[in-house]
Amino acid sequence: MNNFHCKACGLLVKHNGRPTGHCDKSGSGNHDWKDLGEVGDTTYKCKACGLMVDSDTRPNNGYCEDSGSKNHQWEKL
């Protein structure tokens, strides 16, 4: 099971395989999923946007609109 974050609306879901569905904030009408990696027992928080993800390893960068680099800045909690 992986953590998926929609770049358009900010929704975070835990799902086996890439999720599907409609996104009101996406120009295409579909969620723009970024795979942040496997679900785990350690919580990481993005210093820029505050998104929290449970993973055993540092999550993938994904997309963070609040970060100057546009990548999440993960810190282990």
Buried (B, 14 or more C-beta within 10 A) or exposed (E): EBBBBBBBEEBBBBBEEEBEEEBEEBEEEEBBBBBBBBBBEEEBBBEBBEBEBBBEEBBBBBBBEEBEEEBBBBEEE
